């Protein structure tokens, strides 16, 4: 029955797949793009390059025809110092010996997050853009499956029930238009076609019972899932209320990521003296090699991950340069040539409370019983393997600006932001960086003419940009061994119970959060301290036609 614990893996995996979405949204850091990131994300009232297609499409009206490419390189480290729950009855060496769990850290490689956008100046009052952008977040990580104890012996790693590997992608091809119907008032809208894919893995308990050794009771699972249509849109407005004042607003909506995929399982993977038993839900015989149809088929694992709504309002003060001719100023927005300096403040909201449960579901019979077997065990995949997050909405403030050290040639910029904590410590997890966040950023842009009569109005300009951001993240702490915390998924219904066909027949004690929820351990596996640190480098280039 160890196989039913497979659901635990899928749950953790599902969380990770959402590691790809927007700004005050817990799945990302502000913001993609060189200007945007270098200003700490304070940009919606400036909106002066093709990335406005996503971050405020109203800013496309008045932009010149321009192609831009930028890449963010995030360097994220997440560490977990686990504390054993008081009622944890696992025969884990670190529990039975009374020694603390060792602190473990995820190995997050530098996974580039690119963006490429093109804006076309249809008329002085209308601009349209095409954009492909990926969220500004860490998309891949690898955690240890084993750690070394004080005797130099390899033991199962303490974070294995939460996450051991993730590789997630979410890109949003975008088409947008901006329009200035009357002088100094602009509106815009965009449509996104999201594409998501993820491969994630972790471990869970095969049998929901006391006193079992992880080496014999744990099962590893890996899920690969994808969705090729996640629709969404943004709306934006910008009002130049005075020669030195711009006011802007922005709203984003996305449908949830509703992905289908397959699961592979590995039993006995800790035991060097036993053959590893594998399973694969994409094959009719569930991967046991018998050739007998047992009800498996491609796409029977389903993940549903909410993408929170977001909204921002921004106010931008700027000092215009004097004596600019009408060719540069009329219905044209180019702060590098038009301004001496600017300063913007944005206030943000993200509906992160939409991420309450991350749904992980498997097929069931009409009466709700589980139907998919797990090879090498007597268990089945539970129909409901959801993972609770119970996030809170996030409020934030951003402050940033540019100073044009050499007019029309060189700009330097800086910014900072604060975002409140999304996580409920009871349900803390390793999938998102969900503590309160403070970011500091620097950047700059160098504009180089590449033809004789190059100018903002006539084109022929290359822009090279560089940005750097460091993010301080508050630790998540849940060190009370009596806290119910977040249980692991298990392969049988309840601790001390039994089941028939996936339905409980003798319900023992189920998970600590909800005593009637089956397929959960009776103790928490997420207690302890989770810490994060993040640095991001951005490089970008653009050409003005």
Secondary structure, 3 states (H helix, E strand, C coil): CHHHHHHHHHHHHHHHHCCCCCCCCCCCCCCCCHHHHHCCCCCCCCCCCCCHHHHCHHHHCCCCCEEEEEEEEEEEEEEEEECCCCCCCCCCHHHHCCCCCCCEECECCCCCEEEEEEEEEEECCEEEEEEEEECCCCCEEECCCEEECCCCCEEECCCCCCCCEEEEEEEEEEEEEEEEEECCEEEEEEEEEEEEEEEEEEEEECCCCCCCCHHHHEEEEEEEEEEEEEEEEEEEEEEEEECCEEEEEEEEEECCEEEEEEEEEEECCCCCCCCCEEEECCCCCCCCCCCCCCCCCCCCEEEEECCCCEEEEEEEEEEECCCCCHHHHCCCCCHHHHEEEEEEEEEEEECHHHCCEEEEECCECCCCCECCECCCCCCECCCECCEECCCCCEEEEEEEEEEEEECCCEEEEEEEEEECCCCCHHHCCCCCCCCCEEEEEEEEEEEEECCCCCECCCECEEEEEEEEEEEEECCEEECCCCCCCCEEEECCCCECCEEECCEEEECCECCCCCCCCCCEEEEECCCEEEEEEEEEEEEEEEEEC
